[in-house]
Amino acid sequence: MSEIQVQLQEWMGSDKSIADAAWTSSTSTEGMAYRTPADVVRVVNMLADQGHSTPFESVVLRFWLRIPIATDRQIMTHRLQSSNGLSGRYRSVPSDFHEMPDDVLAIAQKAGLGDSIPEKYAMHCTAANSWYEETLANAKEQRNNGLISSDEYKRLREFVRGALPQHNYTERTTVMNLRSWANFLRLRLAPSAQPEIREVARQMLQQVTESDVCPFALAALARNEWRI
Ligand SMILES: Cc1cc2nc3c(=O)[nH]c(=O)nc-3n(C[C@H](O)[C@H](O)[C@H](O)COP(=O)(O)OP(=O)(O)OC[C@H]3O[C@@H](n4cnc5c(N)ncnc54)[C@H](O)[C@@H]3O)c2cc1C
């Protein structure tokens, strides 16, 4: 079964980068050499508690995501990110889709919509994907025969993806600094957020935690419910 996938691909910065950025205002470069790891922890906590936000922008994270298109639309509402996404012009869109989760099935059953709801949902998604694949296969053949040009094939491929379900999987790379990402977590880990984007936020947080990028900043931001 297809699943939401997150990979922390790269990062820049650490707890010390955050403290160094803050110390720019108060300490000479020579003076910074005398700062200790305990000073870093103290300053990171102070910045988080006082809402001194810009030093947290010294940590930058790059994630690769494999997510349903509907979830991707929600991710794209976050303007403070740099992102790139899968192109339906240059790649055939993956034909796997987000299957009906158990909580939705339970609601459908409670509403008396019938036990075959997941199968019917999958049938519609599969039919749209099959038509897309078949259309592209035929068009590709005519491109190879010289009936249409490569550019015309790409244009057609880009357009016919419009028939595909909102829950087909897509891919995105997003770069966020720690401040912007904290805002993302605040909004998207919340119980009011949709389970799919909560899963993205959960996996992001797990990977940043396991990679030990900036443990003290992470703890301080979490303590303040990601408000900075
Ligand atoms: C539960 C939930 C439901 C939602 N439902 C909907 C919905 O139905 N429809 C919909 O369209 N969106 C919806 N959203 C998206 C939401 O409205 C935001 O667009 C999205 O969460 C991005 O938040 P943000 O602006 O804080 O993040 P970013 O865009 O990353 O911005 C980060 C911060 O920068 C500042 N900022 C950025 N741009 C500006 C600006 N132009 N002016 C002033 N300050 C700025 C703000 O402080 C902002 O918090 C929903 C979000 C959640 C969490």
The ligand as a Gaussian input file, in Angstrom:
#p B3LYP/6-31G(d) Opt

LIG

0 1
 C       -6.696000      23.516000      10.365000
 C       -6.443000      24.402000       9.183000
 C       -7.467000      24.667000       8.287000
 C       -7.252000      25.490000       7.186000
 N       -8.256000      25.723000       6.288000
 C       -8.048000      26.506000       5.208000
 C       -9.081000      26.772000       4.271000
 O      -10.190000      26.293000       4.403000
 N       -8.800000      27.550000       3.189000
 C       -7.572000      28.121000       3.011000
 O       -7.377000      28.859000       2.023000
 N       -6.571000      27.901000       3.887000
 C       -6.776000      27.112000       4.964000
 N       -5.757000      26.883000       5.856000
 C       -4.449000      27.465000       5.560000
 C       -4.170000      28.699000       6.468000
 O       -5.124000      29.708000       6.280000
 C       -2.767000      29.256000       6.136000
 O       -2.770000      29.749000       4.806000
 C       -1.677000      28.224000       6.262000
 O       -1.844000      27.469000       7.425000
 C       -0.319000      28.902000       6.255000
 O       -0.147000      29.549000       7.496000
 P        0.779000      30.824000       7.663000
 O        0.241000      31.965000       6.860000
 O        0.931000      31.037000       9.140000
 O        2.168000      30.287000       7.059000
 P        3.186000      31.002000       6.080000
 O        2.496000      31.377000       4.820000
 O        4.366000      30.113000       5.964000
 O        3.548000      32.341000       6.816000
 C        4.286000      32.286000       8.042000
 C        4.025000      33.565000       8.821000
 O        4.569000      34.661000       8.089000
 C        3.694000      35.788000       8.224000
 N        3.196000      36.150000       6.890000
 C        3.401000      35.468000       5.728000
 N        2.845000      36.115000       4.704000
 C        2.247000      37.217000       5.224000
 C        1.486000      38.277000       4.671000
 N        1.195000      38.352000       3.369000
 N        1.037000      39.245000       5.484000
 C        1.308000      39.219000       6.811000
 N        2.010000      38.223000       7.418000
 C        2.484000      37.245000       6.623000
 C        2.583000      35.384000       9.179000
 O        2.974000      35.711000      10.484000
 C        2.547000      33.886000       9.031000
 O        2.031000      33.199000      10.175000
 C       -5.963000      26.064000       6.968000
 C       -4.944000      25.805000       7.896000
 C       -5.158000      24.991000       8.985000
 C       -4.036000      24.715000       9.935000

